[in-house]
């Protein structure tokens, strides 16, 4: 099973992000864009795991969720990884709720590390991947799009849960299936 843990944008945020995707797709060629229904903010990518590890992952998620209160989240701006001159990933960042997301990711990483999963080595940067370039994109075009994208912002929406997803890769792109949803703090019902 190819697994990851993520936060989903709200339906309204997804619509705003879809408009941004359409705008970017009209300006950039050679990019494989994420379908709007596949947009998510990854907290932890777990990669290939045996099905028997799922209960351990869910236990770590519950531990992290217990100390996390629901919070407000807003996506905004655009950016690229690794740099404008070598842009391979185009993303939208987090305007509001970034500290809460970072804290949740750190708590989750710690809980998973206690169960034997490797801890993250790179600093966590909360973002939604919008597309992946097949080859580096022209730096001038990227810099212009990044400047224009700074004014982009979604609506602010409450976040009450994180989800464990299984990723199914195919020639049509990735498709995601929810394995488990874990509610934060006192909202935990499962």
N, C-alpha and C positions, 0 to 999 in steps of 0.2 A: 504494500500500500504506500503510495506517495502522499505524504501528509503535510499540512501546514495549519497554523492557528492564525485567525484573522478577525478583524472588525469589519463589518459591512457598512457602506454608506446607506443613508435612508433613501427612500424612493425619490424624494424631492432632490436630494443631493445627486443621486444617480442621473436624474434628468438634466441637471446643470452640467454634470461631467460629460454626459452624452453630447451636449451642445459644444463643449470645449473639444471633445474628440472630433466632431464633424469639422470644426474650424481648423484644427491642426491637420487633419487628414487632407484637407483641401490645399494645404501649403507644403506638405512634406511627402515625398515619394520614397519608396523603399523601406517603409515602416510597417510592421505587423501590429495593428491596433488591437487593444483589448476590447472585447465585446462589452457593452454596458452592463450586462448581467454578470459579467465576470470580474468587475471592479471590486477590489477589497484592499484593506490596509493590513499587510502581513505583520504579525507580531513575532512569529517564529516559524521558520521553514524547517521541517523535520526530515524531509527526504523520504527515501524508501525505509519502511518499517514493517516488521512482522505484525500481523493482526493481534497477536498476544500482547503487544506493547500498548495497545489502545487504552486499556484500563489504567495503566500507569500514567499515560499522557493526560487522561481525563482527571485523574486524581491531582496531578500537578496544576491543571487548569483550575480546578475547584479551590485548591489552596490559594492560588494567586487571586482568584475572583473574590474570595472571602474578605480580603483586605482592600478591595477596590469598590468605591462608591460609583454609582452611575454618574456620568459627566456629560458636558456639552462638547460637541465636536464640529469644527468647520474646516473644510478643505479649501485651499486657495494657493494661488501662484503656480508657476510651473518651473521645472528644473530638469537637469539631465545628469546621468552618471556615465562615465566617470568625470568628464569635463566637457565644456562646450566644444573644444577642439577634437575630442574623441567621443562624441555623444553616441551612445548605444542604447540607453534607456531614457525615455521621456516620462516625467512624472508630475503629479500635482502634490503639493505639500500640505501640511496641517497649519492652519492659521490660529485656530482656537482649540484648546484641549491638548496641545502638544506635550505639555508637562505630564498630564495624566496618562497619555499614551506611552510616553517614555518610562514612567514609573511602573505601569502595568507590564510593559515588555521586560523590564529589569526583574520584577518580581516573578514573572513567569519563567524567565531564563534561569533564575536561581532555583525555583521549584523543580524545573526539568533537570537541571544539573545535579540536584540531589538524587535524582532517579537514574543517573548515568548518562544523560544526554550531554553532548559537548556544549560548553558555554560559548556564547558569541564572542568572537575576537574583535570584530569591528564595532565602532560606535553605532548605536541604533539611530537611524534617521527616519522618522515617520513619514511615509509617502504612499501614494497610490500609483502603481505603474500604469501608464496610459498606453505605451507602445514600446516596441523594441526594434531598433534599426538593424537591417541585415549587414550594413557597413556604416562606418562613421559618416555622419551627415555634414554638409558644408558649414563651417564654423560661423560665417557671416549670417547665414540664414537662421541658424540656431540662436545666435545672440539676439537677433531681431525678434524671433518668436518668444524667447525668454523674457525680453523686455515687455512685449505686448501682453504676455501671460501673467505678469505681476499683478494686474488689476483683476484677474479672475478670482472669484470667491463663490462658494456654494452657500446655501442656507446653513444656519446653525441647527443641529439636531441632537437630541439626547441619545446617548449610547448606554444600553443596559446589559449588553452581553458580548461575549466573544464566541467564536465557533471553531471547532475542529473540522477541517475539510480534507476530503480525499480528492486528489487531482488525477484526472484521466487525460492523458496526452494523445492527440491524434493529428492527422494531417490538416484537419479543419481548425485546429487550435485546442487549447485546454478547456475541459469541462469539469466543473467542481460539484461535488456532492457533500452535503452536510452530514457529518458523522455524529456530532454532538454539539449542542448549544449550552453554554454555561452562563447563567445570569450573575451579575455582580452583587456583592454585599448582601443586604437584607432582602433583595429581590430574588435571591436564589430559591428556586422552587424544585430544582432537581439535583 
